[in-house]
């Protein structure tokens, strides 16, 4: 009897691993399908070309985003500085974020930061999965008011607010946070590779 129980547990464990493997494969297929569709679409290709020209032409680049998008900003700030010798900044320092949010309120924090350090002719890269974050929208308006250029990365709804505000707008119209965030990061990496001639 104990042998039968052990055998049953082993089969159950194998079955659960098989189900997990099928689930992972389905997710990988979904990501592959979505990535292929977006990266080959004429709209995304055109927006990427505009974004690449802006990133090539500007030496001072600021990055803003919330949550997962904020981590993309931190990563890209480092890569574009290190790989392209750009003068980059991002609203990612915890002390800075809490200082500005405390003093100006969350919806105005990034706008105030832009007001302090952004200059005419600078480039802002604004990343928001929903394209509706008020703090991002306020910061973009401020950057344009100062006389800078803007690249936007957004998702979910193709008619989102942020996707209409930039000089180049990359919109990933899917409800999946994972796909939107990963494509934003991937596109920024693709552009960086192309700028380096890789």
C-alpha positions, 0 to 999 in steps of 0.5 A, spaced: 500 500 500 505 505 501 508 503 494 502 505 491 501 511 494 508 513 493 507 511 485 501 515 485 504 521 488 510 521 483 505 520 477 501 526 480 507 530 481 509 529 473 502 530 471 502 537 475 509 539 471 506 537 465 500 542 466 505 547 468 510 546 462 504 546 457 501 553 461 508 556 460 509 554 452 502 557 451 504 564 454 511 563 450 507 562 444 502 568 446 508 573 447 512 571 441 505 572 437 504 579 440 511 581 439 512 579 432 505 582 430 507 589 434 514 589 431 512 588 424 507 593 424 508 599 420 505 604 425 510 601 430 516 601 425 514 608 423 514 610 431 521 607 432 524 610 426 522 617 429 524 615 436 531 613 434 532 620 430 530 623 436 534 619 441 540 620 436 539 627 435 539 629 443 544 629 448 540 631 454 535 625 455 530 624 461 526 618 463 520 618 467 515 612 469 511 609 474 512 602 477 515 597 472 515 603 467 520 606 472 525 601 473 525 601 465 527 608 466 532 607 471 535 601 466 535 605 460 538 612 463 544 607 465 544 604 458 544 610 454 549 614 458 554 608 458 553 606 451 551 612 447 555 617 452 548 621 453 547 626 459 541 622 462 537 623 468 531 619 471 526 620 476 527 614 480 531 616 486 527 614 492 529 620 496 527 625 490 521 621 489 518 622 496 521 629 497 517 631 491 511 627 492 511 630 499 512 637 497 508 638 491 503 632 491 504 625 487 500 628 480 505 634 480 511 631 483 514 629 476 512 636 473 516 640 478 522 635 477 522 637 470 521 644 471 527 644 475 532 640 471 529 640 464 532 645 458 529 647 452 532 642 446 532 637 451 528 630 450 523 627 455 522 619 454 515 618 458 513 611 459 506 609 462 503 602 460 496 605 461 497 612 458 493 615 463 497 617 469 496 624 471 503 625 473 506 623 467 501 627 463 503 633 467 510 632 466 510 631 459 506 638 458 511 641 462 517 639 458 513 641 451 512 648 455 519 649 456 521 647 449 523 640 449 521 634 445 518 628 447 517 620 446 512 617 449 511 609 450 504 607 452 499 601 452 492 598 453 488 603 449 490 605 442 487 612 444 490 613 450 492 620 452 499 620 452 499 616 446 497 623 442 502 628 446 509 626 443 513 627 437 514 620 437 508 615 440 509 608 441 503 605 443 502 597 444 494 596 444 494 590 449 491 589 456 497 585 458 502 589 463 507 584 461 507 584 454 506 592 454 512 593 459 517 588 455 515 591 449 517 598 451 523 595 454 525 591 448 524 597 443 528 601 447 534 596 447 533 595 439 533 602 438 540 603 442 543 597 438 541 600 432 544 607 434 550 603 436 550 599 429 549 592 432 
